[in-house]
Amino acid sequence: MEDSSFKECPFCKEKIRKEAVKCRFCGEWLEQQASPPPAKPVTEDVQIAAQVIELPRPNSETLPVHEASKDLAAQMADKTNDQLLEMLKQPDDWLPEALDIARTELQRRGIDTSTITVGLPPMPAGQPPIPAWQPSARLLFRLRLVSALFLAASFFILFFFLIGSHGDSQKISDLIVSFLGKAGIATFLLWFSFGKKKGFGVLLFAILCFLFAVFVGWEVAKSKKENTSFERLAANGVALIEQMTNADNFTPQTTGNKNMDRVMSLMANYLARIKQLSADMDSELQNAGEPNIYSEAILNDKEQISASIGIQSKRQTIIETYRAKGHDEIERTALELSEIHFSDSAAKGMVEGFNGTIEKARPLMDEIFTLRSNTESAKAHFLQFMLERFGDYKLGGGAITFGKNEDLEQYKALTKAVEDDTKAVDDWTAKQVGSANSAKEELKKMAQ
């Protein structure tokens, strides 16, 4: 038996209440109207009876409460999702019972109501807007006092560090002016974004100035420390160059930068080993002997000439042996430098500089060993010629004569070769000493 209180929707054929004007299933309006009647503005007196049925009050003679709730539930079921959500967003316009039923209906439809925000009640017509907060006179005085202290501290830091830094005053002045302009723009934007509160603009500007002054002071102090380290490094460089000609070994002074000190110690050890190799070679050459190839005592004695040729050959062997040892020392130092990795730019620059020095040391070492070996070879060739011509020449009174003119010419060529090779060694040594002295003077200037 059909319930006479329901009727069939002509659109979706679902059962709905007879008094319904809109189907709660398909959302179609049952009466001939384009849209639901407009809601009254929330600024008018709230008339709940016009929105929903009049709810019974306690002791009223209307329907029982549970019957009224059923009717209210039916009304909520006829509303669209948007209408129910709007009710929850404007709770002041509805009774609590209506809001509870609307929330239940939305949850039945699978809509989450926990995230719905309640709207603020509208501003009554004609009422002026609430003014933005501004600091009191007392707070404003304190803000300005703090700002003044920040500014005073900023200028004190700037003058204390910058004037004592002996830097370019014009450059420093331009830097300060540039910063003040940028700080002013940044302060205005911050002050404007925070609602243009009195006193806060100046405070923000003062804080920015103080931070800038602290940053500049830290940079200047860091620069001073680096300059001190560099001066000590230059002094170590001077001592390092002087070590090559001094008998005593050199111990570098600390620079305050442990990375720089490590590299400097490595180079000092390298030069000490090279100097020791040179001293050992000279000692062996001295022990081997150095015959005076122009001596009459040698040139008039065939056995003495043969012995002198053996000595010259031994000296050449000693030189070549120490050439190999010198290369080994260079390879060892290059390997030690390659294993050093610093993030600090000063120490990294030192490593690169010393790597360049080591690379230049290879050809320089080859050059001097070749010149010295050539000198010994030229002497040996001269003695070999004199041995082969023994008996064909006469030596006396500081003069020598040959039976053949071509022998005399060859004699002159061989003696000139010895002199040229000896001079080449002396010229090379003088050139390197001059370069070392120039570098030492430059380092002295840097150390001052």
C-alpha positions as a Markdown table, in Angstrom:
| # | Residue | x | y | z |
|---|---|---|---|---|
| 1 | Met | 0.0 | 0.0 | 0.0 |
| 2 | Glu | 1.4 | 3.3 | -1.1 |
| 3 | Asp | 2.1 | 6.1 | 1.4 |
| 4 | Ser | -0.2 | 9.0 | 0.5 |
| 5 | Ser | 2.3 | 11.5 | 1.9 |
| 6 | Phe | 4.8 | 10.8 | -1.0 |
| 7 | Lys | 4.6 | 11.3 | -4.7 |
| 8 | Glu | 6.7 | 10.3 | -7.7 |
| 9 | Cys | 9.3 | 12.7 | -9.2 |
| 10 | Pro | 8.4 | 13.2 | -12.9 |
| 11 | Phe | 12.1 | 13.3 | -13.8 |
| 12 | Cys | 13.8 | 10.5 | -12.0 |
| 13 | Lys | 10.7 | 8.5 | -10.8 |
| 14 | Glu | 12.0 | 8.5 | -7.2 |
| 15 | Lys | 9.6 | 8.8 | -4.2 |
| 16 | Ile | 9.6 | 12.3 | -2.7 |
| 17 | Arg | 7.3 | 14.2 | -0.3 |
| 18 | Lys | 4.1 | 15.7 | -1.8 |
| 19 | Glu | 4.9 | 19.2 | -0.6 |
| 20 | Ala | 8.5 | 19.1 | -2.1 |
| 21 | Val | 9.2 | 21.7 | -4.8 |
| 22 | Lys | 12.6 | 20.2 | -5.8 |
| 23 | Cys | 13.6 | 16.6 | -6.1 |
| 24 | Arg | 16.3 | 15.6 | -3.6 |
| 25 | Phe | 17.6 | 12.9 | -5.9 |
| 26 | Cys | 18.0 | 14.5 | -9.3 |
| 27 | Gly | 17.9 | 18.2 | -8.2 |
| 28 | Glu | 15.2 | 19.1 | -10.7 |
| 29 | Trp | 12.6 | 21.9 | -9.7 |
| 30 | Leu | 9.1 | 20.6 | -9.8 |
| 31 | Glu | 7.5 | 24.0 | -10.2 |
| 32 | Gln | 7.9 | 26.1 | -13.3 |
| 33 | Gln | 10.7 | 28.4 | -12.2 |
| 34 | Ala | 14.2 | 28.9 | -13.6 |
| 35 | Ser | 16.0 | 29.0 | -10.3 |
| 36 | Pro | 15.3 | 28.8 | -6.6 |
| 37 | Pro | 13.9 | 32.0 | -4.9 |
| 38 | Pro | 16.7 | 34.4 | -4.0 |
| 39 | Ala | 17.9 | 34.3 | -0.4 |
| 40 | Lys | 17.4 | 37.4 | 1.7 |
| 41 | Pro | 20.5 | 39.4 | 2.6 |
| 42 | Val | 22.1 | 38.4 | 5.8 |
| 43 | Thr | 22.1 | 42.0 | 6.9 |
| 44 | Glu | 18.3 | 41.9 | 7.4 |
| 45 | Asp | 16.7 | 40.7 | 10.5 |
| 46 | Val | 17.2 | 37.0 | 10.7 |
| 47 | Gln | 13.9 | 35.3 | 9.8 |
| 48 | Ile | 14.4 | 31.6 | 10.3 |
| 49 | Ala | 10.8 | 30.9 | 9.7 |
| 50 | Ala | 11.2 | 32.1 | 6.1 |
| 51 | Gln | 14.1 | 29.6 | 5.5 |
| 52 | Val | 12.8 | 26.6 | 7.3 |
| 53 | Ile | 9.6 | 25.6 | 9.1 |
| 54 | Glu | 8.9 | 27.2 | 12.4 |
| 55 | Leu | 10.4 | 24.9 | 15.0 |
| 56 | Pro | 8.3 | 24.3 | 18.0 |
| 57 | Arg | 9.4 | 25.8 | 21.3 |
| 58 | Pro | 9.0 | 24.0 | 24.6 |
| 59 | Asn | 5.4 | 24.1 | 25.9 |
| 60 | Ser | 4.1 | 25.1 | 22.5 |
| 61 | Glu | 0.9 | 23.5 | 21.3 |
| 62 | Thr | 2.2 | 22.5 | 17.9 |
| 63 | Leu | 3.4 | 19.1 | 16.7 |
| 64 | Pro | 5.7 | 17.1 | 19.0 |
| 65 | Val | 9.4 | 17.7 | 18.7 |
| 66 | His | 10.2 | 14.5 | 17.0 |
| 67 | Glu | 7.5 | 15.2 | 14.3 |
| 68 | Ala | 9.0 | 18.7 | 13.7 |
| 69 | Ser | 12.5 | 17.1 | 13.4 |
| 70 | Lys | 11.2 | 14.8 | 10.8 |
| 71 | Asp | 9.8 | 17.7 | 8.8 |
| 72 | Leu | 13.0 | 19.6 | 9.2 |
| 73 | Ala | 15.0 | 16.6 | 8.0 |
| 74 | Ala | 12.8 | 16.4 | 5.0 |
| 75 | Gln | 13.5 | 20.1 | 4.3 |
| 76 | Met | 17.2 | 19.6 | 4.6 |
| 77 | Ala | 17.0 | 16.6 | 2.3 |
| 78 | Asp | 15.4 | 18.8 | -0.4 |
| 79 | Lys | 18.3 | 21.3 | -0.2 |
| 80 | Thr | 21.3 | 21.2 | -2.5 |
| 81 | Asn | 24.8 | 20.6 | -1.2 |
| 82 | Asp | 25.7 | 24.2 | -1.8 |
| 83 | Gln | 22.8 | 25.4 | 0.3 |
| 84 | Leu | 23.6 | 23.1 | 3.1 |
| 85 | Leu | 27.2 | 24.1 | 3.1 |
| 86 | Glu | 26.2 | 27.8 | 3.1 |
| 87 | Met | 24.1 | 27.1 | 6.2 |
| 88 | Leu | 27.1 | 25.7 | 8.0 |
| 89 | Lys | 29.2 | 28.7 | 7.0 |
| 90 | Gln | 26.6 | 31.2 | 8.4 |
| 91 | Pro | 25.6 | 29.4 | 11.7 |
| 92 | Asp | 24.3 | 32.6 | 13.3 |
| 93 | Asp | 21.4 | 32.6 | 10.8 |
| 94 | Trp | 20.1 | 29.1 | 11.8 |
| 95 | Leu | 18.9 | 27.2 | 14.9 |
| 96 | Pro | 21.3 | 24.6 | 16.3 |
| 97 | Glu | 18.8 | 21.8 | 15.4 |
| 98 | Ala | 18.8 | 22.9 | 11.8 |
| 99 | Leu | 22.6 | 23.0 | 11.6 |
| 100 | Asp | 22.9 | 19.5 | 13.2 |
| 101 | Ile | 20.4 | 18.0 | 10.6 |
| 102 | Ala | 22.2 | 19.9 | 7.8 |
| 103 | Arg | 25.6 | 18.5 | 8.9 |
| 104 | Thr | 24.1 | 15.0 | 9.2 |
| 105 | Glu | 22.5 | 15.2 | 5.7 |
| 106 | Leu | 25.9 | 16.3 | 4.2 |
| 107 | Gln | 27.7 | 13.4 | 5.9 |
| 108 | Arg | 25.0 | 11.0 | 4.6 |
| 109 | Arg | 25.8 | 12.3 | 1.1 |
| 110 | Gly | 29.5 | 11.6 | 1.7 |
| 111 | Ile | 30.7 | 15.3 | 2.1 |
| 112 | Asp | 33.3 | 16.0 | 4.8 |
| 113 | Thr | 32.1 | 18.9 | 7.0 |
| 114 | Ser | 35.1 | 19.0 | 9.3 |
| 115 | Thr | 37.0 | 21.5 | 7.1 |
| 116 | Ile | 34.2 | 24.0 | 6.8 |
| 117 | Thr | 35.2 | 27.5 | 8.1 |
| 118 | Val | 32.7 | 29.6 | 9.8 |
| 119 | Gly | 32.4 | 33.1 | 8.3 |
| 120 | Leu | 32.7 | 36.2 | 10.3 |
| 121 | Pro | 29.5 | 38.2 | 10.9 |
| 122 | Pro | 29.1 | 41.1 | 8.6 |
| 123 | Met | 30.0 | 44.6 | 9.7 |
| 124 | Pro | 26.9 | 46.5 | 10.6 |
| 125 | Ala | 26.0 | 49.2 | 8.0 |
| 126 | Gly | 27.4 | 52.6 | 8.7 |
| 127 | Gln | 29.9 | 51.5 | 11.3 |
| 128 | Pro | 33.5 | 52.8 | 10.6 |
| 129 | Pro | 36.3 | 50.2 | 10.1 |
| 130 | Ile | 38.5 | 49.2 | 13.1 |
| 131 | Pro | 41.7 | 51.2 | 12.8 |
| 132 | Ala | 45.1 | 49.3 | 12.4 |
| 133 | Trp | 47.2 | 48.9 | 15.5 |
| 134 | Gln | 49.8 | 51.6 | 16.1 |
| 135 | Pro | 52.4 | 51.7 | 18.9 |
| 136 | Ser | 51.7 | 53.9 | 21.9 |
| 137 | Ala | 53.8 | 57.0 | 22.5 |
| 138 | Arg | 55.8 | 55.1 | 25.2 |
| 139 | Leu | 56.5 | 52.2 | 22.9 |
| 140 | Leu | 57.3 | 54.5 | 20.0 |
| 141 | Phe | 59.9 | 56.3 | 22.2 |
| 142 | Arg | 61.6 | 53.0 | 23.1 |
| 143 | Leu | 61.6 | 51.9 | 19.5 |
| 144 | Arg | 63.4 | 55.1 | 18.5 |
| 145 | Leu | 65.9 | 54.8 | 21.3 |
| 146 | Val | 66.8 | 51.2 | 20.3 |
| 147 | Ser | 67.1 | 52.4 | 16.7 |
| 148 | Ala | 69.5 | 55.2 | 17.7 |
| 149 | Leu | 71.6 | 52.7 | 19.7 |
| 150 | Phe | 71.8 | 50.4 | 16.7 |
| 151 | Leu | 72.8 | 53.2 | 14.4 |
| 152 | Ala | 75.4 | 54.6 | 16.8 |
| 153 | Ala | 76.9 | 51.1 | 17.2 |
| 154 | Ser | 77.0 | 50.7 | 13.4 |
| 155 | Phe | 78.9 | 53.9 | 12.8 |
| 156 | Phe | 81.3 | 53.1 | 15.6 |
| 157 | Ile | 82.1 | 49.7 | 14.2 |
| 158 | Leu | 82.6 | 51.1 | 10.7 |
| 159 | Phe | 84.9 | 53.9 | 11.7 |
| 160 | Phe | 86.9 | 51.7 | 14.2 |
| 161 | Phe | 87.6 | 49.0 | 11.6 |
| 162 | Leu | 87.7 | 50.9 | 8.3 |
| 163 | Ile | 89.8 | 53.9 | 9.4 |
| 164 | Gly | 92.4 | 51.6 | 11.0 |
| 165 | Ser | 92.5 | 49.4 | 7.9 |
| 166 | His | 94.5 | 51.9 | 5.8 |
| 167 | Gly | 92.3 | 51.1 | 2.9 |
| 168 | Asp | 91.1 | 53.2 | 0.0 |
| 169 | Ser | 89.0 | 55.9 | 1.7 |
| 170 | Gln | 87.1 | 56.7 | -1.5 |
| 171 | Lys | 86.3 | 53.1 | -2.1 |
| 172 | Ile | 85.1 | 52.6 | 1.5 |
| 173 | Ser | 82.9 | 55.8 | 1.2 |
| 174 | Asp | 81.3 | 54.5 | -2.0 |
| 175 | Leu | 80.6 | 51.2 | -0.4 |
| 176 | Ile | 78.9 | 52.8 | 2.6 |
| 177 | Val | 76.8 | 55.1 | 0.4 |
| 178 | Ser | 75.8 | 52.2 | -1.9 |
| 179 | Phe | 74.7 | 50.1 | 1.1 |
| 180 | Leu | 72.7 | 52.9 | 2.7 |
| 181 | Gly | 70.7 | 53.3 | -0.5 |
| 182 | Lys | 70.0 | 49.6 | -0.8 |
| 183 | Ala | 69.2 | 49.3 | 2.9 |
| 184 | Gly | 66.8 | 52.2 | 2.6 |
| 185 | Ile | 64.9 | 50.6 | -0.2 |
| 186 | Ala | 64.8 | 47.2 | 1.6 |
| 187 | Thr | 63.6 | 48.9 | 4.8 |
| 188 | Phe | 60.8 | 50.7 | 3.0 |
| 189 | Leu | 59.5 | 47.5 | 1.4 |
| 190 | Leu | 59.6 | 45.6 | 4.7 |
| 191 | Trp | 58.0 | 48.5 | 6.6 |
| 192 | Phe | 55.2 | 48.8 | 4.0 |
| 193 | Ser | 54.5 | 45.1 | 4.0 |
| 194 | Phe | 54.1 | 45.1 | 7.8 |
| 195 | Gly | 51.5 | 47.8 | 7.7 |
| 196 | Lys | 53.6 | 50.9 | 8.0 |
| 197 | Lys | 53.7 | 50.8 | 11.8 |
| 198 | Lys | 55.2 | 53.9 | 13.3 |
| 199 | Gly | 58.8 | 53.5 | 14.6 |
| 200 | Phe | 59.4 | 50.1 | 13.0 |
| 201 | Gly | 60.7 | 51.5 | 9.7 |
| 202 | Val | 63.6 | 53.3 | 11.4 |
| 203 | Leu | 64.2 | 50.2 | 13.6 |
| 204 | Leu | 64.5 | 48.0 | 10.6 |
| 205 | Phe | 66.9 | 50.4 | 8.9 |
| 206 | Ala | 69.0 | 50.6 | 12.0 |
| 207 | Ile | 69.2 | 46.8 | 12.4 |
| 208 | Leu | 70.2 | 46.4 | 8.7 |
| 209 | Cys | 72.9 | 49.0 | 9.2 |
| 210 | Phe | 74.2 | 47.2 | 12.3 |
| 211 | Leu | 74.3 | 43.9 | 10.5 |
| 212 | Phe | 76.2 | 45.5 | 7.6 |
| 213 | Ala | 78.7 | 47.1 | 10.0 |
| 214 | Val | 79.3 | 43.8 | 11.7 |
| 215 | Phe | 79.8 | 42.0 | 8.4 |
| 216 | Val | 82.3 | 44.7 | 7.2 |
| 217 | Gly | 84.2 | 44.6 | 10.5 |
| 218 | Trp | 84.5 | 40.8 | 10.2 |
| 219 | Glu | 85.8 | 41.1 | 6.6 |
| 220 | Val | 88.3 | 43.7 | 7.6 |
| 221 | Ala | 89.5 | 41.7 | 10.6 |
| 222 | Lys | 89.8 | 38.7 | 8.3 |
| 223 | Ser | 91.7 | 40.7 | 5.7 |
| 224 | Lys | 94.2 | 42.0 | 8.4 |
| 225 | Lys | 94.8 | 38.4 | 9.5 |
| 226 | Glu | 95.4 | 37.3 | 6.0 |
| 227 | Asn | 97.8 | 40.2 | 5.4 |
| 228 | Thr | 99.8 | 39.2 | 8.5 |
| 229 | Ser | 99.9 | 35.7 | 7.2 |
| 230 | Phe | 101.0 | 36.9 | 3.8 |
| 231 | Glu | 103.8 | 39.1 | 5.3 |
| 232 | Arg | 105.1 | 36.2 | 7.3 |
| 233 | Leu | 104.9 | 34.0 | 4.2 |
| 234 | Ala | 106.9 | 36.5 | 2.2 |
| 235 | Ala | 109.5 | 36.6 | 5.0 |
| 236 | Asn | 109.7 | 32.8 | 4.8 |
| 237 | Gly | 110.2 | 33.1 | 1.0 |
| 238 | Val | 113.2 | 35.4 | 1.5 |
| 239 | Ala | 114.7 | 33.0 | 4.1 |
| 240 | Leu | 114.0 | 30.1 | 1.7 |
| 241 | Ile | 116.0 | 31.7 | -1.1 |
| 242 | Glu | 118.8 | 32.6 | 1.2 |
| 243 | Gln | 119.0 | 29.0 | 2.4 |
| 244 | Met | 120.4 | 28.0 | -0.9 |
| 245 | Thr | 123.6 | 29.9 | -0.2 |
| 246 | Asn | 123.7 | 29.5 | 3.6 |
| 247 | Ala | 125.3 | 26.6 | 5.5 |
| 248 | Asp | 122.5 | 26.4 | 8.1 |
| 249 | Asn | 119.2 | 24.9 | 7.3 |
| 250 | Phe | 116.1 | 27.1 | 7.4 |
| 251 | Thr | 113.1 | 26.6 | 9.8 |
| 252 | Pro | 110.1 | 28.6 | 8.5 |
| 253 | Gln | 108.2 | 30.8 | 11.0 |
| 254 | Thr | 104.5 | 30.1 | 11.5 |
| 255 | Thr | 102.1 | 32.3 | 9.6 |
| 256 | Gly | 98.9 | 31.6 | 11.5 |
| 257 | Asn | 97.6 | 29.5 | 8.7 |
| 258 | Lys | 98.3 | 25.8 | 9.3 |
| 259 | Asn | 97.8 | 25.0 | 5.6 |
| 260 | Met | 100.3 | 27.6 | 4.5 |
| 261 | Asp | 102.7 | 26.4 | 7.2 |
| 262 | Arg | 102.4 | 22.8 | 6.0 |
| 263 | Val | 103.2 | 23.8 | 2.4 |
| 264 | Met | 106.1 | 26.0 | 3.4 |
| 265 | Ser | 107.6 | 23.3 | 5.6 |
| 266 | Leu | 107.4 | 20.8 | 2.7 |
| 267 | Met | 109.2 | 23.3 | 0.4 |
| 268 | Ala | 111.9 | 24.0 | 3.0 |
| 269 | Asn | 112.5 | 20.3 | 3.4 |
| 270 | Tyr | 112.8 | 19.9 | -0.4 |
| 271 | Leu | 115.3 | 22.7 | -0.7 |
| 272 | Ala | 117.3 | 21.3 | 2.2 |
| 273 | Arg | 117.5 | 17.9 | 0.5 |
| 274 | Ile | 118.5 | 19.5 | -2.8 |
| 275 | Lys | 121.2 | 21.5 | -1.0 |
| 276 | Gln | 122.4 | 18.4 | 0.7 |
| 277 | Leu | 122.6 | 16.6 | -2.7 |
| 278 | Ser | 124.7 | 19.4 | -4.1 |
| 279 | Ala | 127.0 | 19.4 | -1.1 |
| 280 | Asp | 127.4 | 15.6 | -1.4 |
| 281 | Met | 128.2 | 15.8 | -5.1 |
| 282 | Asp | 130.8 | 18.5 | -4.6 |
| 283 | Ser | 132.4 | 16.4 | -1.8 |
| 284 | Glu | 132.6 | 13.3 | -4.1 |
| 285 | Leu | 134.0 | 15.4 | -7.0 |
| 286 | Gln | 136.6 | 16.8 | -4.6 |
| 287 | Asn | 137.6 | 13.3 | -3.4 |
| 288 | Ala | 137.8 | 12.1 | -7.0 |
| 289 | Gly | 140.2 | 15.0 | -7.7 |
| 290 | Glu | 140.3 | 17.7 | -10.4 |
| 291 | Pro | 143.5 | 17.6 | -12.4 |
| 292 | Asn | 144.9 | 20.8 | -13.9 |
| 293 | Ile | 144.8 | 19.7 | -17.5 |
| 294 | Tyr | 147.2 | 22.5 | -18.7 |
| 295 | Ser | 149.9 | 21.6 | -16.1 |
| 296 | Glu | 153.3 | 20.9 | -17.6 |
| 297 | Ala | 153.7 | 18.1 | -15.0 |
| 298 | Ile | 150.7 | 16.3 | -16.4 |
| 299 | Leu | 151.2 | 17.0 | -20.2 |
| 300 | Asn | 154.9 | 16.0 | -20.1 |
| 301 | Asp | 154.1 | 12.7 | -18.4 |
| 302 | Lys | 152.1 | 10.1 | -20.4 |
| 303 | Glu | 151.0 | 8.2 | -17.4 |
| 304 | Gln | 149.8 | 11.4 | -15.7 |
| 305 | Ile | 147.7 | 12.1 | -18.8 |
| 306 | Ser | 146.1 | 8.6 | -18.7 |
| 307 | Ala | 145.4 | 8.9 | -15.0 |
| 308 | Ser | 143.8 | 12.4 | -15.5 |
| 309 | Ile | 141.5 | 10.9 | -18.3 |
| 310 | Gly | 140.3 | 8.3 | -15.8 |
| 311 | Ile | 139.6 | 11.0 | -13.2 |
| 312 | Gln | 137.6 | 13.1 | -15.7 |
| 313 | Ser | 135.6 | 10.0 | -16.6 |
| 314 | Lys | 134.9 | 9.3 | -12.9 |
| 315 | Arg | 133.8 | 12.9 | -12.4 |
| 316 | Gln | 131.3 | 12.6 | -15.2 |
| 317 | Thr | 129.9 | 9.4 | -13.6 |
| 318 | Ile | 129.4 | 11.2 | -10.3 |
| 319 | Ile | 127.6 | 14.1 | -12.0 |
| 320 | Glu | 125.2 | 11.8 | -13.8 |
| 321 | Thr | 124.5 | 9.8 | -10.6 |
| 322 | Tyr | 123.5 | 13.0 | -8.8 |
| 323 | Arg | 121.4 | 14.1 | -11.8 |
| 324 | Ala | 119.3 | 11.0 | -11.2 |
| 325 | Lys | 119.1 | 11.6 | -7.5 |
| 326 | Gly | 118.0 | 15.2 | -8.1 |
| 327 | His | 115.2 | 14.0 | -10.4 |
| 328 | Asp | 114.1 | 11.6 | -7.7 |
| 329 | Glu | 113.9 | 14.4 | -5.2 |
| 330 | Ile | 111.8 | 16.5 | -7.6 |
| 331 | Glu | 109.4 | 13.6 | -8.2 |
| 332 | Arg | 109.1 | 13.0 | -4.5 |
| 333 | Thr | 108.2 | 16.6 | -3.8 |
| 334 | Ala | 105.8 | 16.8 | -6.7 |
| 335 | Leu | 104.0 | 13.7 | -5.3 |
| 336 | Glu | 103.8 | 15.2 | -1.8 |
| 337 | Leu | 102.3 | 18.4 | -3.3 |
| 338 | Ser | 99.8 | 16.5 | -5.4 |
| 339 | Glu | 98.5 | 14.8 | -2.3 |
| 340 | Ile | 97.7 | 18.1 | -0.6 |
| 341 | His | 94.1 | 19.4 | -1.2 |
| 342 | Phe | 93.1 | 22.7 | 0.5 |
| 343 | Ser | 89.8 | 24.5 | 0.2 |
| 344 | Asp | 91.4 | 27.7 | 1.5 |
| 345 | Ser | 92.3 | 29.9 | -1.5 |
| 346 | Ala | 95.6 | 31.2 | -0.1 |
| 347 | Ala | 97.0 | 27.7 | 0.6 |
| 348 | Lys | 95.7 | 26.4 | -2.7 |
| 349 | Gly | 97.5 | 29.3 | -4.5 |
| 350 | Met | 100.7 | 28.4 | -2.6 |
| 351 | Val | 100.4 | 24.7 | -3.7 |
| 352 | Glu | 99.9 | 25.8 | -7.3 |
| 353 | Gly | 102.8 | 28.2 | -7.1 |
| 354 | Phe | 105.2 | 25.6 | -5.7 |
| 355 | Asn | 104.0 | 23.1 | -8.3 |
| 356 | Gly | 105.0 | 25.6 | -10.9 |
| 357 | Thr | 108.4 | 26.0 | -9.2 |
| 358 | Ile | 108.9 | 22.2 | -9.2 |
| 359 | Glu | 108.0 | 22.0 | -12.9 |
| 360 | Lys | 110.6 | 24.7 | -13.7 |
| 361 | Ala | 113.2 | 22.9 | -11.5 |
| 362 | Arg | 113.3 | 19.9 | -13.8 |
| 363 | Pro | 114.7 | 21.7 | -16.9 |
| 364 | Leu | 116.9 | 23.9 | -14.8 |
| 365 | Met | 118.4 | 20.9 | -13.0 |
| 366 | Asp | 119.0 | 19.2 | -16.3 |
| 367 | Glu | 120.6 | 22.3 | -17.7 |
| 368 | Ile | 123.2 | 22.7 | -15.0 |
| 369 | Phe | 124.0 | 19.0 | -14.8 |
| 370 | Thr | 124.4 | 18.9 | -18.6 |
| 371 | Leu | 126.7 | 22.0 | -18.5 |
| 372 | Arg | 128.9 | 20.5 | -15.8 |
| 373 | Ser | 129.0 | 17.1 | -17.5 |
| 374 | Asn | 130.0 | 18.8 | -20.8 |
| 375 | Thr | 132.8 | 20.6 | -19.1 |
| 376 | Glu | 134.2 | 17.4 | -17.7 |
| 377 | Ser | 133.8 | 15.7 | -21.1 |
| 378 | Ala | 135.6 | 18.6 | -22.9 |
| 379 | Lys | 138.5 | 18.2 | -20.5 |
| 380 | Ala | 138.6 | 14.5 | -21.1 |
| 381 | His | 138.6 | 15.0 | -24.9 |
| 382 | Phe | 141.5 | 17.5 | -24.6 |
| 383 | Leu | 143.5 | 15.0 | -22.5 |
| 384 | Gln | 142.8 | 12.2 | -24.9 |
| 385 | Phe | 144.1 | 14.4 | -27.8 |
| 386 | Met | 147.3 | 15.2 | -25.8 |
| 387 | Leu | 147.8 | 11.5 | -25.1 |
| 388 | Glu | 147.4 | 10.6 | -28.8 |
| 389 | Arg | 149.9 | 13.4 | -29.8 |
| 390 | Phe | 152.3 | 12.7 | -27.0 |
| 391 | Gly | 155.9 | 13.1 | -28.3 |
| 392 | Asp | 154.6 | 15.3 | -31.2 |
| 393 | Tyr | 154.6 | 18.5 | -29.1 |
| 394 | Lys | 157.0 | 20.3 | -26.9 |
| 395 | Leu | 155.9 | 22.2 | -23.8 |
| 396 | Gly | 158.1 | 24.7 | -21.9 |
| 397 | Gly | 158.1 | 28.2 | -20.7 |
| 398 | Gly | 154.3 | 28.3 | -20.8 |
| 399 | Ala | 154.3 | 27.7 | -24.5 |
| 400 | Ile | 153.5 | 24.6 | -26.6 |
| 401 | Thr | 154.6 | 23.8 | -30.2 |
| 402 | Phe | 153.4 | 21.0 | -32.5 |
| 403 | Gly | 155.2 | 19.4 | -35.4 |
| 404 | Lys | 152.0 | 19.7 | -37.5 |
| 405 | Asn | 150.0 | 22.9 | -38.0 |
| 406 | Glu | 146.7 | 21.0 | -38.0 |
| 407 | Asp | 147.5 | 19.6 | -34.6 |
| 408 | Leu | 148.0 | 23.1 | -33.3 |
| 409 | Glu | 144.6 | 24.2 | -34.7 |
| 410 | Gln | 142.9 | 21.2 | -33.1 |
| 411 | Tyr | 144.7 | 22.0 | -29.8 |
| 412 | Lys | 143.3 | 25.5 | -29.9 |
| 413 | Ala | 139.8 | 24.3 | -30.7 |
| 414 | Leu | 139.8 | 21.8 | -27.8 |
| 415 | Thr | 141.1 | 24.4 | -25.3 |
| 416 | Lys | 138.4 | 26.8 | -26.5 |
| 417 | Ala | 135.7 | 24.2 | -25.9 |
| 418 | Val | 136.9 | 23.7 | -22.4 |
| 419 | Glu | 136.9 | 27.4 | -21.7 |
| 420 | Asp | 133.4 | 27.9 | -23.3 |
| 421 | Asp | 131.9 | 25.1 | -21.3 |
| 422 | Thr | 133.5 | 26.4 | -18.1 |
| 423 | Lys | 132.2 | 29.9 | -18.8 |
| 424 | Ala | 128.7 | 28.5 | -19.6 |
| 425 | Val | 128.6 | 27.0 | -16.1 |
| 426 | Asp | 129.7 | 30.3 | -14.5 |
| 427 | Asp | 127.1 | 32.3 | -16.6 |
| 428 | Trp | 124.3 | 29.9 | -15.6 |
| 429 | Thr | 125.2 | 30.2 | -12.0 |
| 430 | Ala | 125.3 | 34.0 | -12.1 |
| 431 | Lys | 122.0 | 34.1 | -13.9 |
| 432 | Gln | 120.3 | 32.0 | -11.3 |
| 433 | Val | 121.8 | 34.0 | -8.5 |
| 434 | Gly | 120.5 | 37.2 | -10.1 |
| 435 | Ser | 117.0 | 35.8 | -10.5 |
| 436 | Ala | 117.1 | 34.6 | -6.9 |
| 437 | Asn | 118.2 | 38.1 | -5.7 |
| 438 | Ser | 115.4 | 39.8 | -7.7 |
| 439 | Ala | 112.8 | 37.4 | -6.2 |
| 440 | Lys | 114.2 | 38.0 | -2.8 |
| 441 | Glu | 113.9 | 41.8 | -3.1 |
| 442 | Glu | 110.3 | 41.5 | -4.3 |
| 443 | Leu | 109.5 | 39.3 | -1.3 |
| 444 | Lys | 111.2 | 41.8 | 1.0 |
| 445 | Lys | 108.9 | 44.5 | -0.3 |
| 446 | Met | 105.8 | 42.3 | 0.3 |
| 447 | Ala | 107.0 | 41.5 | 3.8 |
| 448 | Gln | 107.2 | 45.2 | 4.8 |
